[in-house]
Amino acid sequence: MRRKAIRVILEKFGRKYSSILRIDLSKGSPEEIFKWFLASIFFGAPLSETIAFKTYYEFEKEGLLSAKKIVKAGWNKLVEVLDRGSFTRLDFKTATKLLEVMGNLLTHYDGNIGLVYKEAINSKDLEKRLKELGKGIGNITVSIFLRDLRGIWAKADSRPTPQVILAGENLGIIKEREPEEVLKELKKFWKKNKIKGKTFANFETALLRIGKNYCRKNKCKICPLKNLCKKAG
């Protein structure tokens, strides 16, 4: 793949979700990282990016940006806010999940997502602790959350999601299918082809969007990268 193509991919698809939401993770603030954790729960659901963005903004409008405030709001209020964000198909389930996750965050970490990181021994332990916050926090949500924290949390080194793997495979960037091996391949590719002003997180985000919006939906004909795609070719 030519560097020009990589630059186009990053410019078109590489802006991080947290950046779009105006969440500043750069200083490692627990308050800002919590906001991203909440948003990651929405992005991890099997719904569109548009709905995830809209739902986060509704929580922001309500000031529901801490574990304590979310638990205090209660189930009925959470369903109401989720519905305004068009999370209607998963509103009941997500409200229950949020109460469980935030309740556990308060109980075990005093509501501070930063303590989850501080108490984790390594990257795998960090992922384990995040998943233990509730049944609704799975591999995809954890991967989304930690992806934007690469370079900010040293132990944030999660395996790529299936969408990232699919896009990487179709674009001929990776050959492996095992997530840990894929991560190694992607890092190696980025190290060799990195673009000034961009990060590995930008690159991974771009692959996620390509995989989610085109590869997974078999929209090869309208994909702007079809000329680079092994599948489309």
LUMDO-739092 format. One record per residue (C-alpha): residue in three letters; x, y, z. Coordinates in pm, 1 decimal. Layout:
! LUMDO-739092
<rec "ALA"; <X; Y; Z>>
...
***
This chain:
! LUMDO-739092
<rec "MET"; <0.0; 0.0; 0.0>>
<rec "ARG"; <138.4; 342.0; -96.7>>
<rec "ARG"; <196.6; 612.2; 163.9>>
<rec "LYS"; <-38.0; 839.5; -28.0>>
<rec "ALA"; <-318.0; 586.3; 21.9>>
<rec "ILE"; <-239.2; 557.7; 393.4>>
<rec "ARG"; <-256.8; 936.1; 423.9>>
<rec "VAL"; <-597.0; 939.1; 251.6>>
<rec "ILE"; <-725.5; 663.7; 482.0>>
<rec "LEU"; <-614.8; 856.0; 790.1>>
<rec "GLU"; <-756.0; 1188.1; 673.9>>
<rec "LYS"; <-1090.8; 1040.0; 577.3>>
<rec "PHE"; <-1145.4; 783.9; 852.6>>
<rec "GLY"; <-880.6; 830.3; 1121.6>>
<rec "ARG"; <-1023.0; 1095.1; 1351.9>>
<rec "LYS"; <-1069.2; 938.4; 1694.7>>
<rec "TYR"; <-1419.9; 917.0; 1837.7>>
<rec "SER"; <-1307.0; 1085.0; 2160.5>>
<rec "SER"; <-1173.1; 1378.6; 1958.5>>
<rec "ILE"; <-1502.7; 1418.8; 1773.7>>
<rec "LEU"; <-1681.0; 1423.4; 2110.8>>
<rec "ARG"; <-1439.3; 1693.6; 2231.6>>
<rec "ILE"; <-1318.5; 1467.5; 2512.9>>
<rec "ASP"; <-960.1; 1561.6; 2599.7>>
<rec "LEU"; <-772.2; 1248.6; 2699.2>>
<rec "SER"; <-425.3; 1397.6; 2653.1>>
<rec "LYS"; <-367.9; 1488.3; 3019.1>>
<rec "GLY"; <-501.5; 1162.1; 3158.7>>
<rec "SER"; <-774.5; 1334.8; 3358.1>>
<rec "PRO"; <-998.5; 1073.3; 3530.7>>
<rec "GLU"; <-1303.5; 1291.0; 3458.8>>
<rec "GLU"; <-1231.5; 1306.4; 3086.6>>
<rec "ILE"; <-1139.6; 938.7; 3073.3>>
<rec "PHE"; <-1468.8; 853.2; 3244.4>>
<rec "LYS"; <-1655.6; 1044.0; 2972.5>>
<rec "TRP"; <-1477.7; 834.1; 2711.1>>
<rec "PHE"; <-1552.6; 515.5; 2906.2>>
<rec "LEU"; <-1922.9; 602.3; 2902.9>>
<rec "ALA"; <-1912.5; 680.8; 2530.3>>
<rec "SER"; <-1728.0; 354.2; 2463.1>>
<rec "ILE"; <-2019.9; 161.3; 2610.2>>
<rec "PHE"; <-2245.0; 320.6; 2349.1>>
<rec "PHE"; <-1998.3; 262.7; 2063.9>>
<rec "GLY"; <-1961.7; -100.3; 2172.9>>
<rec "ALA"; <-2332.1; -168.1; 2118.3>>
<rec "PRO"; <-2453.6; -319.6; 1787.6>>
<rec "LEU"; <-2592.3; 14.0; 1669.4>>
<rec "SER"; <-2467.6; 286.2; 1435.8>>
<rec "GLU"; <-2197.6; 542.9; 1513.0>>
<rec "THR"; <-2458.1; 814.5; 1468.0>>
<rec "ILE"; <-2672.6; 671.7; 1747.3>>
<rec "ALA"; <-2369.9; 633.2; 1975.8>>
<rec "PHE"; <-2271.9; 997.3; 1922.6>>
<rec "LYS"; <-2627.6; 1119.0; 1972.1>>
<rec "THR"; <-2673.5; 917.1; 2290.8>>
<rec "TYR"; <-2351.9; 1044.5; 2446.5>>
<rec "TYR"; <-2456.2; 1403.8; 2373.1>>
<rec "GLU"; <-2788.0; 1340.6; 2548.5>>
<rec "PHE"; <-2604.8; 1217.0; 2859.3>>
<rec "GLU"; <-2381.5; 1523.0; 2835.8>>
<rec "LYS"; <-2685.2; 1754.3; 2821.0>>
<rec "GLU"; <-2825.2; 1588.9; 3134.2>>
<rec "GLY"; <-2493.1; 1617.2; 3315.0>>
<rec "LEU"; <-2478.3; 1239.5; 3358.2>>
<rec "LEU"; <-2101.0; 1223.2; 3331.4>>
<rec "SER"; <-1998.7; 1044.2; 3649.3>>
<rec "ALA"; <-2071.9; 703.8; 3797.7>>
<rec "LYS"; <-2240.9; 865.2; 4097.1>>
<rec "LYS"; <-2474.3; 1080.6; 3888.1>>
<rec "ILE"; <-2570.2; 791.5; 3660.9>>
<rec "VAL"; <-2657.5; 566.4; 3954.4>>
<rec "LYS"; <-2847.4; 848.4; 4124.4>>
<rec "ALA"; <-3049.3; 913.5; 3806.3>>
<rec "GLY"; <-3204.8; 567.3; 3828.3>>
<rec "TRP"; <-3332.0; 322.0; 3571.2>>
<rec "ASN"; <-3636.9; 517.0; 3444.5>>
<rec "LYS"; <-3436.7; 834.1; 3384.4>>
<rec "LEU"; <-3162.3; 643.4; 3204.7>>
<rec "VAL"; <-3417.6; 479.9; 2973.9>>
<rec "GLU"; <-3561.3; 823.0; 2897.4>>
<rec "VAL"; <-3220.6; 966.3; 2806.0>>
<rec "LEU"; <-3125.2; 657.5; 2603.8>>
<rec "ASP"; <-3451.1; 686.2; 2409.0>>
<rec "ARG"; <-3375.1; 1048.1; 2324.3>>
<rec "GLY"; <-3046.1; 923.9; 2184.5>>
<rec "SER"; <-3234.3; 671.0; 1964.5>>
<rec "PHE"; <-3106.2; 379.5; 2173.0>>
<rec "THR"; <-3465.1; 252.6; 2182.6>>
<rec "ARG"; <-3391.7; -103.2; 2068.9>>
<rec "LEU"; <-3151.9; -154.8; 2358.2>>
<rec "ASP"; <-3278.4; 102.5; 2607.9>>
<rec "PHE"; <-3394.2; -130.7; 2889.9>>
<rec "LYS"; <-3091.3; -356.8; 2860.5>>
<rec "THR"; <-2845.3; -67.9; 2845.8>>
<rec "ALA"; <-3000.6; 114.6; 3142.9>>
<rec "THR"; <-2963.9; -201.3; 3350.8>>
<rec "LYS"; <-2606.6; -246.6; 3228.0>>
<rec "LEU"; <-2512.0; 111.2; 3312.3>>
<rec "LEU"; <-2644.8; 79.5; 3667.1>>
<rec "GLU"; <-2451.2; -242.6; 3720.0>>
<rec "VAL"; <-2125.4; -109.9; 3573.0>>
<rec "MET"; <-2139.1; 225.5; 3749.1>>
<rec "GLY"; <-2244.4; 63.9; 4075.5>>
<rec "ASN"; <-1942.7; -165.7; 4062.8>>
<rec "LEU"; <-1715.9; 124.3; 3968.8>>
<rec "LEU"; <-1836.4; 310.2; 4279.5>>
<rec "THR"; <-1810.4; 5.9; 4505.9>>
<rec "HIS"; <-1466.5; -115.5; 4400.5>>
<rec "TYR"; <-1293.9; 198.9; 4270.9>>
<rec "ASP"; <-1476.9; 488.7; 4440.1>>
<rec "GLY"; <-1620.8; 582.4; 4099.6>>
<rec "ASN"; <-1273.9; 666.7; 3966.4>>
<rec "ILE"; <-1193.7; 494.8; 3636.5>>
<rec "GLY"; <-831.3; 598.2; 3688.2>>
<rec "LEU"; <-804.6; 361.7; 3984.9>>
<rec "VAL"; <-891.4; 69.2; 3758.2>>
<rec "TYR"; <-579.0; 152.6; 3562.8>>
<rec "LYS"; <-358.8; 218.5; 3865.7>>
<rec "GLU"; <-447.3; -111.8; 4029.9>>
<rec "ALA"; <-400.8; -317.1; 3712.0>>
<rec "ILE"; <-75.2; -515.8; 3699.7>>
<rec "ASN"; <-46.3; -513.1; 3319.7>>
<rec "SER"; <-251.7; -468.9; 3003.1>>
<rec "LYS"; <-430.0; -802.7; 3035.1>>
<rec "ASP"; <-517.1; -736.8; 3397.7>>
<rec "LEU"; <-649.6; -394.4; 3296.5>>
<rec "GLU"; <-879.8; -553.6; 3038.4>>
<rec "LYS"; <-991.7; -812.3; 3295.0>>
<rec "ARG"; <-1075.1; -547.0; 3553.8>>
<rec "LEU"; <-1274.9; -345.6; 3300.6>>
<rec "LYS"; <-1477.6; -652.1; 3200.6>>
<rec "GLU"; <-1542.4; -735.5; 3564.6>>
<rec "LEU"; <-1729.4; -407.5; 3605.3>>
<rec "GLY"; <-2030.8; -567.9; 3440.8>>
<rec "LYS"; <-2158.3; -831.8; 3200.5>>
<rec "GLY"; <-2212.1; -572.4; 2930.8>>
<rec "ILE"; <-1844.4; -477.8; 2911.1>>
<rec "GLY"; <-1698.7; -718.6; 2657.7>>
<rec "ASN"; <-1398.3; -739.7; 2427.9>>
<rec "ILE"; <-1530.8; -489.4; 2175.4>>
<rec "THR"; <-1615.2; -219.0; 2430.8>>
<rec "VAL"; <-1280.2; -266.5; 2605.3>>
<rec "SER"; <-1093.8; -248.7; 2274.0>>
<rec "ILE"; <-1274.6; 71.3; 2172.5>>
<rec "PHE"; <-1209.9; 231.4; 2511.5>>
<rec "LEU"; <-841.6; 143.3; 2530.3>>
<rec "ARG"; <-771.8; 222.5; 2164.7>>
<rec "ASP"; <-804.9; 597.5; 2222.6>>
<rec "LEU"; <-591.9; 569.4; 2536.5>>
<rec "ARG"; <-287.9; 428.1; 2357.5>>
<rec "GLY"; <7.2; 650.0; 2440.0>>
<rec "ILE"; <-177.1; 794.9; 2741.7>>
<rec "TRP"; <-218.2; 482.7; 2954.1>>
<rec "ALA"; <97.1; 271.1; 2916.3>>
<rec "LYS"; <-104.6; -44.4; 2989.1>>
<rec "ALA"; <-365.5; 37.9; 2722.5>>
<rec "ASP"; <-272.1; -217.2; 2456.9>>
<rec "SER"; <-591.2; -401.8; 2370.4>>
<rec "ARG"; <-634.9; -643.7; 2083.4>>
<rec "PRO"; <-810.0; -510.6; 1770.8>>
<rec "THR"; <-1180.0; -567.1; 1710.4>>
<rec "PRO"; <-1314.3; -801.4; 1437.3>>
<rec "GLN"; <-1391.5; -499.0; 1216.8>>
<rec "VAL"; <-1028.9; -382.5; 1232.8>>
<rec "ILE"; <-906.6; -731.2; 1149.1>>
<rec "LEU"; <-1149.0; -759.3; 855.6>>
<rec "ALA"; <-1040.9; -425.5; 706.9>>
<rec "GLY"; <-672.5; -503.6; 758.5>>
<rec "GLU"; <-711.8; -836.5; 584.8>>
<rec "ASN"; <-907.1; -694.0; 290.0>>
<rec "LEU"; <-651.1; -418.3; 241.4>>
<rec "GLY"; <-366.3; -667.9; 246.3>>
<rec "ILE"; <-209.6; -520.1; 559.3>>
<rec "ILE"; <-232.5; -836.3; 770.0>>
<rec "LYS"; <-221.4; -1209.3; 709.9>>
<rec "GLU"; <-293.9; -1338.3; 1060.1>>
<rec "ARG"; <-638.7; -1382.2; 1215.8>>
<rec "GLU"; <-545.2; -1428.3; 1581.5>>
<rec "PRO"; <-601.8; -1085.8; 1749.0>>
<rec "GLU"; <-269.7; -1077.8; 1936.7>>
<rec "GLU"; <-76.6; -1160.5; 1618.9>>
<rec "VAL"; <-283.0; -909.4; 1422.0>>
<rec "LEU"; <-188.9; -638.6; 1672.5>>
<rec "LYS"; <179.5; -716.7; 1619.4>>
<rec "GLU"; <137.3; -700.9; 1241.0>>
<rec "LEU"; <-51.3; -372.2; 1255.6>>
<rec "LYS"; <209.6; -214.3; 1481.4>>
<rec "LYS"; <487.3; -332.9; 1251.1>>
<rec "PHE"; <305.0; -192.2; 947.3>>
<rec "TRP"; <244.9; 140.6; 1121.1>>
<rec "LYS"; <605.8; 168.9; 1236.3>>
<rec "LYS"; <718.6; 128.2; 877.7>>
<rec "ASN"; <454.9; 356.2; 723.8>>
<rec "LYS"; <357.6; 603.7; 995.9>>
<rec "ILE"; <244.6; 949.5; 894.7>>
<rec "LYS"; <368.4; 1259.6; 1074.3>>
<rec "GLY"; <106.6; 1412.6; 1303.3>>
<rec "LYS"; <-92.3; 1089.4; 1325.6>>
<rec "THR"; <-79.0; 804.4; 1576.3>>
<rec "PHE"; <-133.1; 431.9; 1575.6>>
<rec "ALA"; <-471.0; 500.7; 1738.8>>
<rec "ASN"; <-570.3; 710.3; 1435.0>>
<rec "PHE"; <-466.3; 426.3; 1206.4>>
<rec "GLU"; <-660.5; 169.0; 1406.9>>
<rec "THR"; <-967.5; 396.3; 1413.6>>
<rec "ALA"; <-953.1; 429.8; 1035.8>>
<rec "LEU"; <-946.9; 51.6; 992.4>>
<rec "LEU"; <-1236.0; 18.1; 1235.9>>
<rec "ARG"; <-1452.9; 256.2; 1033.7>>
<rec "ILE"; <-1364.5; 89.6; 704.9>>
<rec "GLY"; <-1438.3; -254.6; 846.8>>
<rec "LYS"; <-1760.5; -149.9; 1016.2>>
<rec "ASN"; <-1910.1; 69.6; 745.0>>
<rec "TYR"; <-1794.1; -111.1; 429.6>>
<rec "CYS"; <-1628.4; -452.3; 471.4>>
<rec "ARG"; <-1877.6; -596.6; 719.8>>
<rec "LYS"; <-2172.2; -474.3; 511.7>>
<rec "ASN"; <-2021.4; -593.8; 180.3>>
<rec "LYS"; <-2038.0; -240.2; 41.6>>
<rec "CYS"; <-1733.9; -292.3; -176.6>>
<rec "LYS"; <-1878.3; -107.4; -475.4>>
<rec "ILE"; <-1914.3; 220.7; -288.7>>
<rec "CYS"; <-1606.9; 187.5; -68.7>>
<rec "PRO"; <-1355.6; 467.6; -142.0>>
<rec "LEU"; <-1076.5; 211.8; -96.9>>
<rec "LYS"; <-1208.6; -48.2; -341.2>>
<rec "ASN"; <-905.3; -8.2; -567.2>>
<rec "LEU"; <-681.6; -117.5; -279.3>>
<rec "CYS"; <-903.9; -400.0; -158.4>>
<rec "LYS"; <-815.9; -763.1; -225.0>>
<rec "LYS"; <-1180.2; -868.4; -184.8>>
<rec "ALA"; <-1320.8; -605.2; -421.3>>
<rec "GLY"; <-1049.1; -678.5; -674.6>>
***
